[in-house]
Amino acid sequence: MLAYTFGTGFAAVAVVLWIVVWLVVAVRIVRRRDLGLVGKLLWLVFILVVPLVGLFIYFLWDAARPART
């Protein structure tokens, strides 16, 4: 019999959301034109190795950039 508890369901949803956020940021990094290949690779490695801090720093850094016109 499979037992469902709030904790395991919440954890599963959190993991799926975390993967979605990571993929969205990874796609944004890859599509950027102002970063070279090395810059893109460094950002991707950074958000992969230090996930929570890396994503937070990327969001702050990206928000501080001037708006694209």
N, C-alpha and C positions, 0 to 999 in steps of 0.2 A: 504494500500500500504506500502510495506517495503522499507524503505530508507536506502541505504548503503552509509556510508561516510568513508573516509580514516581513520579517528580516531577510529571508532568502529572496523573496520576490522583489523587495526594495533594492537589495544588492544587485540582482540581475538587471534591473532597470538602470541602476546607476552605472554599471559596467557598459551597457549598451549606449547610454548617453555619452559616457566618457569616450568611447570609440568614435562615435559620430562627431563629437567636438574635435577630437584629434584629427580625424580625416578632413574635416572642413578647414582647419588651420593648415594642414599639410597641403591641401589643394591651393589654398590662398598663397602659401609660400612658393609653391612650384610655379604658379601663374604670374608671380611678380616679375616685372620687367626691369626694375631698378637693382635687382640683386643678380650677381653672377652665379655661375654654377657652384663655386666654392661657398659663397654666402648661403645659397639655398641648402646645400648639404649640411653646413654647420648648424643652421636653424633646425633642420629636420632631426639631426642627431641630438641637438640640445633638447627639443621638446619630447624626444623619445626617451632619452636617458634621465632627464629630470622633468617628468611629465607635468606635475601641478605647477611648479615654479616656472618651468619653461613656457607653458601656455599663458600663464599670468603675465610674464615679462613680455612675451610676444604681443599680447593684446594691448598692453600699455605702450609699447614701442610703436605699434601700428597706429594706435589712436593719436600719438603725438606727431605723426607724419602730416605734412600739409595735404589738404584735400586734392585729389586728382581731378584735373579738368579736361 
